[in-house]
Amino acid sequence: MILEWLSFALAGVVAGFAAGLFGIGGGLIIVPILVTVFSWQGMSAEIAIHVAIGTSLMTIAVTSLSSMRAHHRYGMTQWPLVGRLAPGLIIGSLGGAVIAASLSSSLLQTIFAVFAILMAGRMWLPSPQALSTRILSKLFISLYAAVTGIISAMVGIGGGTLIVPYLVMAGQSMQKAVGTAAACGFPIAVSGVIGFIWMGTQVHEIEGDWQTGFVHWQAFIGIIMTSVFMAPQGARLARHLSHRNLSRLFSLLLLAVGLMLLSRS
């Protein structure tokens, strides 16, 4: 019992520090760590990746609130845009959870690995340039939000890696794009968690006192307890390193994670 708590707390230490250091929500770090910890604990390989993603979204549902509050306080959240994105994000995230829960562990793990590798490659490309505010039209923004919700729920992230470039290309400043994306993480996470809980009780017979569907509450509590303290430490270190070097270091980490999961799937 103590060893389990320690393993999840350690996962929170690594995820929180990485989130603060690299400026990410943590999902791309939390999921592979949890898959590893769950395998050590003997969880069925058929559901480990599903539970890791569902639990990751649960942590994002909580941590996104503090991020949202901070960006709002500095006036960087464009709430009208959040309102336009939210319906598509909610529907897409719920749909993404349903799709993910219906996939085999091997296929879902492959999808996560490929996404991580693509994100690693994206970090070596130039920053997106403003194109046109036309891509914020009602139809386009609804479609993009739905696709973002689906992908985010399927890989357990808050959607910032997809929303920020889109808003920058739509002519928004990087600061406001990040602030708006931070607020979008909450509806994505909550909708995704609902989908993973519901589908987990429908598709698989879940064993264990700490699980509700595809959400592992002990892992969630352990990660939250330590990640909230470690994120500021990572952010403090990040101030002394160049953004370019941080991005490339994180891309190498994502590449390693992606290749590791591909080899296991």
C-alpha atoms as one frame of an Amber mdcrd trajectory, in Angstrom:
protein
   0.000   0.000   0.000   2.762   2.452   0.970   4.791   1.467  -2.086   1.804
   2.250  -4.318   1.387   5.706  -2.792   5.100   6.368  -3.173   5.074   5.307
  -6.820   2.207   7.657  -7.667   3.730  10.474  -5.632   7.000   9.988  -7.524
   5.058  10.081 -10.797   3.630  13.425  -9.664   7.105  14.717  -8.853   8.385
  13.887 -12.347   5.227  15.084 -14.123   4.976  18.311 -12.108   8.628  19.194
 -12.543   8.479  18.460 -16.283   5.278  20.483 -16.628   6.886  23.488 -14.967
  10.178  23.095 -16.810   8.727  22.668 -20.285   5.524  24.682 -19.862   3.126
  21.840 -20.653   0.014  20.502 -18.968   1.704  17.234 -18.124  -0.499  14.751
 -19.979   2.227  13.688 -22.388   4.425  12.953 -19.368   1.815  11.501 -16.984
   0.427   8.866 -19.372   3.674   6.954 -20.093   4.688   7.162 -16.417   1.351
   5.739 -15.294   1.464   2.979 -17.904   4.839   1.938 -16.477   3.675   2.128
 -12.843   0.448   0.232 -13.582   2.430  -2.523 -15.304   4.700  -2.797 -12.231
   1.608  -3.160 -10.078   0.232  -5.957 -12.234  -2.660  -4.106 -13.877  -3.979
  -5.854 -16.969  -2.164  -4.703 -20.109  -5.567  -4.554 -21.789  -6.666  -1.530
 -19.772  -3.435   0.084 -18.449  -3.191   2.706 -21.227  -6.929   3.456 -20.963
  -6.707   4.013 -17.195  -3.543   6.100 -17.621  -5.253   8.420 -20.114  -8.464
   8.701 -18.076  -6.481   9.486 -14.924  -4.322  12.004 -16.774  -7.438  13.883
 -17.867  -8.672  13.869 -14.256  -5.456  15.564 -13.104  -5.770  18.126 -15.915
  -9.350  18.907 -14.825  -7.929  20.078 -11.491  -4.626  21.672 -12.516  -6.238
  23.582 -15.397  -8.297  25.572 -12.878  -5.226  27.187 -11.314  -3.729  27.864
 -14.733  -7.013  29.346 -15.945  -7.227  31.601 -12.908  -3.674  32.876 -13.352
  -4.124  33.753 -17.031  -7.493  35.397 -16.325  -5.907  37.537 -13.597  -3.392
  38.864 -16.122  -6.120  39.522 -18.702  -4.809  36.947 -21.175  -7.937  34.789
 -21.495 -10.270  35.643 -24.369 -13.518  34.320 -22.932 -15.628  34.958 -26.066
 -13.255  32.655 -27.984 -13.391  30.082 -25.188 -17.184  30.158 -25.442 -17.051
  29.550 -29.184 -14.563  26.712 -28.832 -16.159  25.005 -25.825 -19.146  23.230
 -27.478 -16.928  21.525 -30.060 -14.296  20.704 -27.447 -16.864  19.114 -25.121
 -18.531  17.044 -27.838 -15.197  16.071 -29.375 -13.629  15.108 -26.044 -16.593
  12.954 -25.088 -16.457  11.303 -28.492 -12.694  10.843 -28.218 -13.097   9.080
 -24.874 -15.712   6.743 -26.344 -13.460   5.972 -29.320 -10.379   5.437 -27.135
 -12.234   3.139 -24.747 -13.370   1.022 -27.683  -9.848   0.543 -29.069  -7.457
  -2.227 -28.124  -4.635  -1.363 -25.724  -2.046  -1.966 -28.453  -3.718   0.351
 -30.969  -4.353   3.112 -28.427  -0.751   2.931 -27.265   0.415   3.184 -30.879
  -1.777   6.264 -31.430  -0.317   7.922 -28.323   3.237   7.061 -29.412   2.737
   8.451 -32.918   1.217  11.654 -31.500   4.187  12.092 -29.150   6.626  11.638
 -32.042   4.709  14.127 -34.203   4.748  16.678 -31.377   8.489  16.089 -30.981
   9.002  16.875 -34.671   6.733  19.930 -34.476   9.040  21.539 -31.920  11.876
  21.720 -34.442   9.746  23.684 -36.917   9.411  27.496 -36.980   6.663  29.087
 -34.892   3.323  29.400 -36.720   2.654  32.671 -38.511  -0.597  34.618 -38.553
  -2.732  33.738 -41.570  -6.254  35.118 -41.384  -9.051  35.686 -38.881 -11.283
  33.798 -41.344 -10.265  30.539 -39.695 -12.234  31.749 -36.662 -15.498  31.484
 -38.626 -18.298  29.617 -36.857 -18.023  26.487 -39.028 -14.231  26.258 -38.988
 -13.865  26.914 -35.271 -16.525  24.283 -34.476 -14.819  21.660 -36.639 -11.363
  22.430 -35.313 -12.582  22.368 -31.714 -14.268  18.985 -32.242 -11.127  17.464
 -33.784  -9.001  18.950 -30.994 -11.353  17.477 -28.378 -11.212  14.028 -29.981
  -7.412  13.955 -30.192  -6.938  15.432 -26.708  -9.191  12.851 -25.053  -7.576
   9.992 -26.945  -4.072  10.883 -25.724  -4.920  12.436 -22.334  -3.864  16.068
 -22.862  -5.458  19.457 -22.242  -5.370  20.515 -25.890  -2.923  23.405 -25.601
  -0.485  21.912 -28.129  -3.265  22.061 -30.724  -5.193  25.181 -29.725  -2.256
  27.582 -29.307  -0.891  27.235 -32.900  -4.431  27.554 -34.282  -5.134  30.790
 -32.419  -1.739  32.227 -33.375  -2.473  31.485 -37.044  -5.812  33.251 -36.540
  -3.931  36.427 -35.612  -3.955  36.198 -31.819  -0.867  37.065 -29.784   1.065
  34.143 -28.293   0.270  35.311 -24.748  -3.479  35.472 -25.367  -3.427  32.217
 -27.327  -1.800  30.460 -24.360  -4.212  32.071 -21.894  -7.225  31.071 -23.964
  -5.923  27.526 -24.468  -5.440  27.195 -20.688  -9.149  27.848 -20.157 -10.029
  25.310 -22.854  -8.241  22.551 -20.951 -11.024  22.362 -18.352 -13.978  21.470
 -20.632 -11.773  19.016 -22.542 -10.673  17.257 -19.351 -14.075  17.140 -17.638
 -15.880  15.860 -20.730 -13.148  13.307 -21.376 -13.203  12.062 -17.777 -16.971
  11.558 -17.936 -16.526   9.535 -21.116 -13.717   7.391 -19.682 -15.634   6.702
 -16.465 -18.804   5.756 -18.311 -17.101   3.660 -20.985 -14.896   1.972 -18.399
 -17.960   0.650 -16.615 -19.559  -0.459 -19.884 -16.680  -2.028 -21.818 -14.610
  -3.683 -19.090 -15.219  -5.191 -15.696 -12.940  -3.015 -13.581 -11.323  -4.514
 -10.496  -9.884  -2.531  -7.603 -11.193  -0.312  -4.819  -9.567   2.803  -6.259
 -11.039   2.664  -9.757 -14.189   4.142 -11.248 -14.305   3.142 -14.873 -11.004
   4.157 -16.441 -10.033   6.612 -13.687  -7.650   5.503 -10.910  -8.294   7.734
  -7.897  -5.239   6.689  -5.900  -2.997   7.607  -8.823  -4.868  10.891  -9.255
  -4.470  11.865  -5.586  -0.810  10.824  -5.475   0.048  12.820  -8.598  -1.835
  15.943  -7.530  -0.276  15.909  -4.041   3.261  16.239  -5.386   2.923  17.782
  -8.847   1.485  21.050  -7.486   4.664  21.553  -5.450   7.105  20.468  -8.139
   5.694  22.518 -11.038   6.959  25.822  -9.550  10.410  24.258  -9.095  10.528
  23.303 -12.754   9.325  26.756 -13.760  12.050  28.351 -11.631  14.737  26.318
 -13.402  13.199  27.137 -16.797  13.886  30.833 -16.196  17.612  30.125 -16.418
  17.443  28.121 -19.647  16.730  29.308 -23.191  13.302  28.599 -24.674  14.932
  27.073 -27.738  17.009  24.636 -25.703  14.004  23.699 -23.547  11.863  22.996
 -26.613  14.509  20.784 -28.156  15.158  18.960 -24.900  11.442  18.288 -24.520
  11.225  17.124 -28.138  13.937  14.545 -27.453  12.027  13.393 -24.367   8.824
  13.018 -26.394  10.698  11.149 -29.115  12.113   8.723 -26.548   8.655   8.216
 -25.002   7.054   7.647 -28.398   9.668   5.130 -29.512   9.481   3.300 -26.174
   5.707   2.926 -26.381   5.895   1.877 -30.042   8.292  -0.893 -29.104   5.835
  -2.153 -26.481   2.666  -1.964 -28.579
